[in-house]
Amino acid sequence: MGRDASEIRRSSAVRWGLALVLSVTILAPPAVASAISAPIHIANTGGEGVFIRPDPNTSRPAIGWMPEGASPDFHCFAWGQSINGVPIWFNVTYNGVTGFYASFYDDSSYHSNEELTAKYGVPLCGAGPAPPPPTAAPPPSSGGAASGVYSIVDADGGVFFRNSPQWGDTSRTVGVGVYTGDRVQVICGSFGDPVGPYANRWWSYVENLSRPSAGRGWVNAHFINDGVAANQPSPGEGSCPIGTTGVAPKGPGSTSNQGLNSVFFSPNGNSDGLGEGLGIAFHELTYGAWTNSGCDPEPAARFVASLGSDGGSLAGWSRGRIGPIYALLSPKVRANVHRVVLFDPGNSSEIEGSCDGKGFVNGLLAGWVSSNEANRLVILAGRATEERKGGKGSRPTFSGLWHYYLAGIWNQPFADRVKICAYEEMDHEEILREFEWIVETPTTYCPTMPWTPAVTEWHP
């Protein structure tokens, strides 16, 4: 029994989960079940309808669409990315397309897995016969069915608690989780992301008895030494009610962890722009995923609007700067997004010949920044954006920024909500590589590293 040693970011602690990292694959139902006609209709979309997606999350492009009022053929439901606090996704078929849609966008109501199935006749995906157990039997468990207390295995380096049954939904708070040998009390469980060599999809909500300050949280059953096969609950473990609290640390100084529903727009075919697996944001979109031929803002705006009102960050590097701009063209996005981060966006010639060089960005950014006191625009400028006409040591002009992005903000009462961090002649790629972490860890100052150039902070 091994585990993926890389720990991945989380979403907001007050919600179930956000994006799934692209490296984690949600298992589809073993087979498309017979169609179920349930009294559930698409709703809450403002007349726009809802996307059908290949997985119970928004990490991959949509494969279909359903209009408001539609009632598709239902197959099963799964726990997935939380949309406005609702983590349930239905697996359906509509107009010949089979996939998942977020239950927030329908008129169903329920409080548990069991109630949902009893009320609508739609079963939990993957709740059928379990796969065969591992060929090597697990070691004897500590505790047992009588107590619901078990020991943790395969977690020598520690495994962070999750806020939902999703591997990427973690705050990475040191000490808030489990280590090999810890004893945990199993409280309840649910299906979620597959983990380990046997793709174990069962997750348990547990309390750490060995280290009470760690509190409670979600742990995949791969790490729980309960002696049962993969994809099965511990003996006597019931399903968690929908809405079960996520991570609940205890002890002095414990606070709820606030995450961000962040989106990074890449300027190329690498999700992180550099092909280095940086893990910049919950959603990392390749260039082809957020734009198409011409200057059509619809793919970027539609994607961000579909995430709901979670106050997330939008970020772009190089020509990926256009992604957040496109998204802000949506009134829904402008109302919900409160932070935009641009990494070395580019010089005047690059902007002039691109889709954001058509004169509309100045007014768009000024309107968004001024519309809410919480809105913040952060621009990290390196060699490309500084535009030093005389080379290193000469005065930076920021010509592209001034002409196309900041003219509507200059000398306005809200200009202090915009921050430019200028790193003298810093390499275009290094700007992203060194400071990508600020997308999900906002700071009130310009970030620096001991080995990076000195930074000059200014407001328009």
Legacy VTK file of the C-alpha trace (Angstrom):
# vtk DataFile Version 3.0
C-alpha trace
ASCII
DATASET POLYDATA
POINTS 460 float
0.000 0.000 0.000
1.683 3.172 -1.171
0.585 6.738 -1.492
1.243 9.750 -3.647
3.789 11.727 -1.662
2.797 15.045 -3.199
0.271 16.934 -1.114
-2.034 19.126 -3.126
-3.819 22.389 -2.337
-7.291 22.732 -0.908
-10.351 24.805 -1.484
-12.231 26.945 1.007
-12.734 25.140 4.315
-16.351 26.223 4.447
-17.127 24.318 1.262
-16.777 20.719 0.229
-14.251 20.975 -2.543
-13.233 22.702 -5.691
-11.131 21.560 -8.533
-9.576 18.173 -8.723
-5.948 18.146 -9.754
-5.662 16.935 -13.310
-3.430 14.065 -12.289
-6.253 12.456 -10.291
-8.863 10.573 -12.313
-12.419 10.149 -11.054
-13.633 6.654 -11.770
-16.730 6.595 -13.889
-19.574 4.238 -13.019
-18.624 0.680 -14.002
-21.308 0.789 -16.659
-24.067 3.175 -17.595
-27.028 1.965 -15.602
-30.547 1.784 -16.935
-32.081 5.202 -17.355
-34.096 6.444 -14.393
-36.865 8.982 -14.918
-36.637 11.153 -11.800
-38.740 14.261 -11.016
-35.659 16.498 -11.181
-35.323 19.441 -13.544
-32.467 21.825 -14.420
-32.928 25.062 -12.469
-31.002 27.970 -10.891
-29.108 28.735 -14.102
-30.684 32.095 -14.894
-31.917 30.672 -18.173
-28.391 29.800 -19.333
-28.629 26.036 -18.831
-25.897 23.807 -17.412
-22.880 21.989 -18.837
-22.496 18.209 -18.909
-18.940 17.269 -17.959
-16.907 14.030 -18.193
-16.201 14.026 -14.424
-17.991 15.371 -11.319
-15.945 18.580 -11.422
-15.079 21.471 -13.728
-11.444 20.547 -14.362
-12.057 19.369 -17.931
-14.010 20.959 -20.798
-17.731 20.348 -21.072
-18.978 17.603 -23.383
-22.612 18.658 -23.547
-25.243 21.108 -22.359
-28.803 21.028 -21.008
-31.285 23.922 -21.063
-33.174 25.248 -18.048
-36.156 22.992 -17.287
-34.693 19.871 -18.900
-35.111 16.530 -17.126
-32.423 14.102 -18.356
-32.192 10.355 -17.912
-30.523 9.723 -14.548
-28.074 6.883 -13.845
-26.459 7.595 -10.469
-24.946 10.372 -8.349
-21.425 11.043 -7.078
-19.680 13.331 -4.649
-17.454 15.803 -6.468
-16.466 19.443 -6.652
-18.641 21.651 -4.476
-20.673 24.189 -6.438
-22.063 26.871 -4.125
-21.878 24.453 -1.196
-23.469 21.458 -2.966
-20.988 18.590 -3.623
-23.395 16.231 -5.430
-23.179 15.601 -9.176
-25.650 13.492 -11.161
-24.537 11.113 -13.913
-27.078 11.541 -16.695
-27.736 11.136 -20.399
-29.214 13.977 -22.435
-29.442 14.185 -26.221
-27.151 11.179 -26.491
-24.432 12.642 -24.247
-23.612 10.896 -20.955
-21.741 12.712 -18.202
-22.093 14.641 -14.954
-23.753 17.925 -14.007
-23.711 19.767 -10.675
-26.835 19.221 -8.584
-26.790 22.866 -7.493
-28.332 23.519 -10.876
-31.517 21.516 -10.383
-34.648 21.531 -8.221
-33.889 18.437 -6.129
-33.612 18.532 -2.332
-32.097 16.008 0.107
-29.914 15.771 3.211
-28.102 12.443 2.832
-27.165 9.812 0.284
-29.913 7.555 1.573
-32.599 10.250 1.374
-31.593 11.163 -2.166
-31.904 7.553 -3.324
-35.142 6.955 -1.438
-36.751 10.153 -2.732
-35.688 10.032 -6.374
-34.634 6.418 -6.978
-31.131 7.451 -8.102
-28.350 5.303 -6.554
-24.834 6.333 -5.539
-22.320 5.730 -8.338
-20.040 2.809 -7.591
-22.268 1.424 -4.856
-22.527 -1.945 -6.553
-20.367 -5.030 -5.894
-16.867 -4.158 -4.687
-13.801 -5.165 -6.702
-11.766 -8.150 -5.512
-9.502 -7.527 -2.525
-5.729 -7.029 -2.906
-3.721 -10.153 -3.545
-1.652 -9.426 -0.437
-3.804 -9.344 2.672
-3.410 -6.193 4.798
-1.880 -6.581 8.254
-4.232 -7.050 11.202
-6.023 -3.865 12.180
-5.771 -2.104 15.508
-9.077 -1.494 17.202
-11.921 -3.028 15.238
-15.581 -2.957 14.395
-16.698 -2.814 17.991
-14.962 0.491 18.646
-14.531 1.966 15.157
-10.937 2.826 16.148
-8.146 1.920 13.739
-4.478 2.672 13.205
-3.050 4.650 10.284
-0.623 3.005 7.845
1.489 4.118 4.878
1.655 7.707 6.123
5.242 7.972 7.375
5.634 11.494 6.017
2.164 12.518 7.144
-1.077 12.880 5.209
-3.016 16.120 5.518
-6.687 15.986 6.408
-8.985 16.730 3.501
-12.081 18.913 3.721
-14.105 16.528 1.579
-13.542 13.150 -0.127
-11.338 14.875 -2.711
-7.542 14.465 -2.760
-6.891 18.070 -3.788
-9.127 19.602 -1.119
-6.592 20.231 1.665
-5.231 23.255 3.532
-1.756 21.747 3.958
-1.772 22.860 7.593
1.187 21.297 9.383
0.052 18.779 12.002
-3.578 18.725 10.850
-3.835 15.178 9.568
-2.471 11.721 10.353
0.854 9.886 10.580
1.657 6.178 10.551
0.684 4.718 13.917
-1.927 7.353 14.781
-5.201 5.925 16.048
-8.365 7.404 14.585
-12.043 7.143 15.394
-14.050 6.504 12.214
-17.213 8.609 12.279
-18.773 8.122 8.832
-17.744 7.926 5.176
-18.492 8.461 1.513
-17.180 7.685 -1.968
-14.741 10.168 -3.517
-11.406 10.352 -5.353
-9.491 7.105 -5.990
-6.244 6.734 -3.995
-3.532 4.077 -3.888
-2.688 1.077 -6.075
-6.208 -0.360 -5.782
-7.933 2.961 -6.623
-9.724 3.017 -3.279
-12.655 5.430 -3.567
-13.937 5.100 -0.002
-13.147 7.989 2.355
-13.761 8.219 6.087
-14.411 11.249 8.231
-12.299 10.597 11.319
-11.058 12.075 14.576
-7.374 11.762 15.445
-7.260 10.199 18.928
-3.470 10.060 19.129
-3.045 13.786 18.508
-6.258 15.520 19.603
-5.031 18.923 18.402
-5.303 17.644 14.823
-9.074 17.388 15.253
-11.247 15.833 12.566
-11.035 15.521 8.810
-11.347 13.260 5.783
-8.853 10.439 5.122
-8.923 7.937 2.283
-9.475 4.361 3.463
-6.178 3.408 1.817
-4.480 4.765 4.952
-6.884 3.201 7.482
-5.862 -0.252 8.698
-9.383 -1.679 9.042
-8.740 -5.012 7.291
-11.398 -4.635 4.597
-11.050 -4.592 0.811
-10.774 -1.415 -1.229
-13.948 0.552 -1.928
-15.731 -0.707 1.188
-16.498 1.121 4.443
-15.020 0.050 7.744
-17.212 -2.434 9.651
-20.260 -0.617 10.976
-19.387 2.690 9.230
-22.351 4.575 7.831
-22.588 7.234 5.124
-21.910 10.811 6.145
-24.804 13.259 5.828
-24.321 15.648 2.941
-22.828 18.785 4.431
-20.650 17.061 7.050
-18.083 19.547 8.383
-14.719 19.461 6.656
-11.495 19.848 8.613
-12.086 20.821 12.241
-8.753 21.431 13.985
-8.742 21.789 17.744
-6.598 23.536 20.319
-5.114 27.002 20.836
-4.766 29.078 17.728
-7.008 26.877 15.607
-8.813 28.814 12.904
-10.907 27.970 9.901
-8.789 27.875 6.769
-9.771 30.154 3.936
-8.893 28.957 0.444
-9.440 30.396 -2.995
-11.240 29.043 -6.022
-8.352 30.087 -8.221
-7.925 29.884 -11.997
-4.632 30.178 -13.875
-4.668 30.987 -17.587
-1.642 29.554 -19.355
-0.223 31.168 -22.518
0.566 27.808 -24.092
-0.168 24.074 -24.030
1.296 23.523 -20.532
-1.266 23.871 -17.758
1.237 25.764 -15.583
2.848 27.597 -18.492
6.286 26.102 -17.862
5.621 22.369 -17.958
7.091 21.995 -14.475
4.003 20.914 -12.535
4.031 24.032 -10.378
0.478 23.603 -9.103
-0.306 27.297 -9.403
-4.083 27.165 -8.983
-7.019 24.836 -8.445
-7.941 25.224 -12.101
-5.073 25.499 -14.576
-6.244 26.070 -18.142
-4.086 25.543 -21.186
-4.288 28.182 -23.893
-6.596 26.090 -26.029
-8.969 25.506 -23.110
-9.765 29.182 -22.489
-9.637 30.718 -25.946
-10.228 29.851 -29.569
-9.533 31.437 -32.924
-10.153 35.162 -32.977
-10.815 37.264 -29.897
-13.748 35.357 -28.438
-14.002 35.832 -24.634
-16.812 33.284 -24.222
-14.773 30.165 -23.247
-12.885 31.942 -20.442
-15.882 33.906 -19.183
-18.174 30.891 -19.290
-15.717 28.701 -17.401
-15.129 31.157 -14.565
-18.831 32.034 -14.332
-19.635 28.333 -13.897
-17.571 28.182 -10.700
-20.108 30.185 -8.719
-19.652 32.966 -6.196
-16.620 31.871 -4.202
-14.511 35.021 -4.421
-11.618 33.296 -6.167
-8.444 34.626 -7.786
-7.779 34.831 -11.515
-4.194 34.759 -12.716
-2.356 34.818 -16.020
1.239 34.848 -17.215
2.553 36.395 -20.427
-0.284 36.369 -22.988
-2.280 34.360 -20.454
-2.999 37.872 -19.093
-5.896 37.966 -21.542
-7.709 35.102 -19.755
-8.656 37.133 -16.647
-9.597 40.067 -18.900
-11.930 37.875 -20.935
-13.453 36.454 -17.746
-14.127 39.930 -16.344
-16.264 40.718 -19.374
-18.944 38.580 -17.692
-21.042 40.602 -15.199
-21.349 37.493 -13.029
-17.574 37.126 -12.856
-17.044 40.819 -12.122
-19.390 40.490 -9.151
-17.798 37.316 -7.780
-14.062 37.677 -8.408
-12.095 39.942 -6.076
-8.471 39.399 -7.058
-6.534 39.324 -10.324
-2.812 38.539 -10.519
-0.819 39.111 -13.705
2.707 37.720 -14.017
4.942 39.816 -16.314
2.060 40.403 -18.751
4.093 41.910 -21.590
5.221 45.057 -23.374
3.381 47.570 -25.532
4.126 45.865 -28.862
2.927 42.506 -27.549
-0.320 43.988 -26.228
-0.919 46.236 -29.233
-0.954 43.287 -31.591
-3.167 41.141 -29.366
-6.830 40.924 -28.429
-6.411 43.119 -25.332
-4.916 45.928 -27.408
-8.291 47.058 -28.758
-8.888 49.808 -26.201
-11.480 48.204 -23.919
-9.279 46.972 -21.052
-8.669 50.343 -19.374
-12.350 50.936 -18.733
-13.045 47.308 -17.847
-10.356 47.164 -15.144
-11.219 50.598 -13.758
-14.870 49.604 -13.479
-14.088 46.309 -11.785
-11.537 47.718 -9.320
-13.826 50.591 -8.328
-16.937 48.423 -7.951
-15.885 46.769 -4.691
-13.468 47.846 -1.976
-12.267 44.244 -1.740
-11.166 44.060 -5.376
-7.414 43.924 -5.944
-5.247 43.913 -9.066
-1.631 42.764 -8.598
0.889 42.954 -11.444
4.343 41.404 -11.073
6.544 43.073 -13.672
9.830 41.736 -14.973
11.944 42.419 -18.013
9.100 42.121 -20.514
6.707 44.485 -18.767
9.151 47.091 -17.426
10.183 48.129 -20.948
13.504 49.736 -20.031
14.390 51.569 -23.228
18.054 51.880 -22.286
18.541 48.386 -20.906
19.380 47.410 -17.332
19.846 50.375 -15.033
17.731 52.689 -17.168
14.340 53.978 -16.116
11.442 51.551 -16.705
8.598 53.004 -18.783
5.831 50.395 -18.338
4.471 51.731 -21.631
2.176 48.809 -22.327
0.657 48.838 -18.849
0.089 52.599 -18.865
-1.430 52.737 -22.313
-3.630 49.628 -22.289
-4.275 48.634 -18.656
-3.831 51.470 -16.156
-4.995 54.654 -17.880
-8.481 54.419 -16.383
-7.115 53.811 -12.884
-4.406 56.473 -12.763
-4.878 59.060 -10.022
-8.327 57.720 -9.106
-9.502 57.329 -5.468
-9.372 53.545 -5.873
-5.864 53.427 -7.374
-4.420 52.102 -4.116
-6.251 48.835 -4.789
-3.854 48.230 -7.676
-0.282 47.191 -6.912
2.606 46.914 -9.329
5.628 44.937 -8.108
8.603 45.742 -10.338
11.628 43.416 -10.253
14.482 45.023 -12.171
15.210 43.067 -15.331
13.943 39.813 -13.780
13.608 37.005 -16.305
10.148 36.494 -17.777
9.892 32.844 -16.703
11.487 33.404 -13.297
8.732 35.847 -12.347
6.220 33.001 -12.571
8.492 30.286 -11.212
9.461 32.214 -8.051
6.167 33.874 -7.197
3.366 31.586 -8.470
2.479 30.799 -4.850
0.850 34.203 -4.324
-2.136 33.097 -6.415
-3.406 31.023 -3.499
-1.509 32.742 -0.688
-2.386 36.437 -1.010
0.017 38.920 0.547
-0.364 42.606 1.399
3.149 43.285 0.110
5.187 42.535 -2.985
6.776 39.094 -2.558
10.549 38.714 -2.557
13.113 35.951 -2.260
16.708 36.300 -1.046
17.977 35.484 -4.543
15.544 37.606 -6.587
16.119 41.240 -7.605
15.044 44.043 -5.305
11.416 45.001 -5.791
9.862 48.441 -6.250
6.209 48.690 -5.256
3.966 51.404 -6.650
0.349 52.311 -7.326
-0.958 54.007 -10.500
LINES 1 461
460 0 1 2 3 4 5 6 7 8 9 10 11 12 13 14 15 16 17 18 19 20 21 22 23 24 25 26 27 28 29 30 31 32 33 34 35 36 37 38 39 40 41 42 43 44 45 46 47 48 49 50 51 52 53 54 55 56 57 58 59 60 61 62 63 64 65 66 67 68 69 70 71 72 73 74 75 76 77 78 79 80 81 82 83 84 85 86 87 88 89 90 91 92 93 94 95 96 97 98 99 100 101 102 103 104 105 106 107 108 109 110 111 112 113 114 115 116 117 118 119 120 121 122 123 124 125 126 127 128 129 130 131 132 133 134 135 136 137 138 139 140 141 142 143 144 145 146 147 148 149 150 151 152 153 154 155 156 157 158 159 160 161 162 163 164 165 166 167 168 169 170 171 172 173 174 175 176 177 178 179 180 181 182 183 184 185 186 187 188 189 190 191 192 193 194 195 196 197 198 199 200 201 202 203 204 205 206 207 208 209 210 211 212 213 214 215 216 217 218 219 220 221 222 223 224 225 226 227 228 229 230 231 232 233 234 235 236 237 238 239 240 241 242 243 244 245 246 247 248 249 250 251 252 253 254 255 256 257 258 259 260 261 262 263 264 265 266 267 268 269 270 271 272 273 274 275 276 277 278 279 280 281 282 283 284 285 286 287 288 289 290 291 292 293 294 295 296 297 298 299 300 301 302 303 304 305 306 307 308 309 310 311 312 313 314 315 316 317 318 319 320 321 322 323 324 325 326 327 328 329 330 331 332 333 334 335 336 337 338 339 340 341 342 343 344 345 346 347 348 349 350 351 352 353 354 355 356 357 358 359 360 361 362 363 364 365 366 367 368 369 370 371 372 373 374 375 376 377 378 379 380 381 382 383 384 385 386 387 388 389 390 391 392 393 394 395 396 397 398 399 400 401 402 403 404 405 406 407 408 409 410 411 412 413 414 415 416 417 418 419 420 421 422 423 424 425 426 427 428 429 430 431 432 433 434 435 436 437 438 439 440 441 442 443 444 445 446 447 448 449 450 451 452 453 454 455 456 457 458 459
